[in-house]
Amino acid sequence: RKQRQSGCKSPRAESMSAPPEYSSLPNLRSTSSQIENGISIDLVCAAQKEANFLRMIDRKAPLLYEGDVVRDAIRRYEQYWLPLQAIHPNTDIIPPLDVHWIWHCHMLSPLHYDEDCISICGRVIDHKLLSSDEIQKRYESSLRAWDSFCAPEPYDFMSHSTTSKEYIPKSKYDLISAVQRQRNFNYQVSLPHYTSTQFLTDAVKRYIEFLLLKQTYPDQFLTPAYDFDLIWHTHQVHPLNYSRDCISIFGCLLKHDDSVNDRSKNSKLLKVRLLF
């Protein structure tokens, strides 16, 4: 009878329960609570703002994914926004939506973002997520700040033609491709529960476990699931906090590679499931 019971185990169940093979032994350094204490922002609250920002972008889609608009937004971002923030750093000033979208995508590659910021304007520019109410309250002051530094460049990207300007980006990171990759991600996290406090609380817990896995298996490429990838994105778009937190947890800035989006069966996401 015991033999029959053991023989009922399916090959799929065995493959799902078998530990992955690694070239190196686990190197556990922290506990989940220690990693949680190493994160310096309220990720649940910030993730709600992140999800709402992505919905605001999608309301303007597909315009903000069009090639001419993206290329001109990169010009405006590099020529005006980064220098403005370098001279007058203020995370309460809201950039134009097209510029904000490029900025957002740039921050999702932290190593490139730091290098490009230093190359373009001499310092890493900080950012923080704001609620819809906060954005509304800061609109007029943001418009004045833009006009005082960037005139005659208009604040509203829809108020001028984008076809006549030729511009060679200064960033080494391919921002045009990054924008297109984020289009798919935005679609995946657009469901209503991605702003639910309980859902995001659980996602933050899974993100902390994911960071623990990254610390434990530093030589492995682990693809995050969408729920805690949203949390990871949220963390990254607070670049100075993210840098400090990563150094506290890992001793270095944790790389994020959004060029790998395969979350299908037998993809690299399976490693994360097995390790979880």
C-alpha positions, -999 to +999 in steps of 0.1 A: +000+000+000+028+024+008+044+016-025+012+024-044+008+057-025+043+068-033+038+058-069+008+082-072+031+112-070+031+128-105+062+138-124+050+174-123+047+174-085+081+159-082+096+185-105+079+213-086+091+201-052+127+193-063+152+219-053+169+238-081+205+230-089+230+258-082+267+261-088+272+276-053+258+269-019+233+294-003+249+323+014+223+335+039+232+367+056+200+384+069+166+376+081+134+389+066+129+413+095+164+427+091+158+433+054+124+449+062+141+472+087+167+481+060+140+496+038+135+533+044+102+541+027+066+530+032+064+507+002+026+500+005+017+537+005+043+544-022+031+515-044-005+528-044+010+561-058+030+542-083+000+522-096-020+554-099+009+571-118+009+542-143-028+545-148-023+582-155+002+573-181-021+547-197-049+574-199-025+592-223-016+560-242-008+553-269+005+589-273+033+585-248+046+554-266+048+570-300+083+573-314+083+610-321+068+619-287+092+596-268+123+610-287+112+646-280+105+637-243+140+624-240+153+657-253+132+677-229+142+654-200+179+656-207+182+693-218+158+708-193+146+686-165+178+670-152+197+703-153+168+721-136+168+695-108+206+696-105+206+734-100+174+736-079+168+701-064+132+699-053+113+666-053+080+685-049+082+700-084+063+679-109+078+676-144+056+675-176+040+642-180+060+631-210+092+640-192+080+623-160+074+591-180+109+591-194+123+598-160+103+570-145+116+545-171+152+557-166+151+551-128+141+514-134+177+508-145+194+521-113+230+516-125+224+533-158+204+560-141+232+569-117+258+569-144+237+589-169+227+615-143+263+621-133+274+623-169+246+647-179+243+670-148+270+660-123+248+644-097+221+618-091+187+634-092+163+622-065+126+615-070+096+606-049+061+595-057+032+618-050-005+612-047-030+627-072-039+653-047-003+663-041+003+665-079-027+687-083-016+711-055+019+714-069+009+719-105+010+757-105+043+760-087+058+733-110+047+752-141+063+784-128+095+766-120+096+751-154+089+784-172+115+803-152+142+778-162+131+762-195+114+791-214+105+792-242+102+754-241+065+748-232+055+727-202+027+709-220+042+685-245+011+685-266+013+722-273+042+720-298+052+699-327+077+671-321+086+662-357+110+691-365+135+686-337+165+663-341+183+652-310+209+627-301+203+614-266+231+618-240+220+588-219+238+556-226+207+537-216+183+529-244+153+549-231+132+544-263+133+506-258+128+509-220+095+529-226+082+501-249+090+474-224+072+492-196+041+494-218+035+456-213+043+459-176+017+487-172-009+465-188-001+436-164-005+457-133-036+477-144-062+455-126-080+472-097-065+450-069-031+464-076-041+494-055-056+473-027-038+479+006-041+442+016-028+430-018+001+455-017+009+445+019+013+409+008+033+420-022+057+439+000+062+408+022+070+388-010+094+415-022+112+413+011+115+375+006+127+381-029+154+404-016+164+377+008+167+353-021+188+378-041+211+381-011+212+343-005+218+334-042+237+364-056+249+345-086+214+336-098+191+356-122+157+355-105+127+369-124+101+386-100+063+380-103+043+411-112+030+418-077+064+423-061+080+436-093+056+465-088+070+470-053+105+467-067+097+494-092+083+516-065+114+512-044+137+521-074+118+553-083+130+567-049+166+565-062+185+579-032+165+558-007+169+528-030+207+533-032+211+536+006+188+506+012+206+484-013+240+493+002+226+485+037+212+451+026+236+440-002+266+463+001+261+475-035+233+488-057+210+460-068+207+458-106+172+456-122+169+441-156+135+447-172+146+433-205+136+398-193+098+396-192+093+359-197+071+347-168+057+317-186+060+280-176+097+269-175+109+305-175+133+319-149+103+328-128+102+291-119+134+294-099+117+320-077+086+298-072+108+268-061+129+289-038+099+306-022 
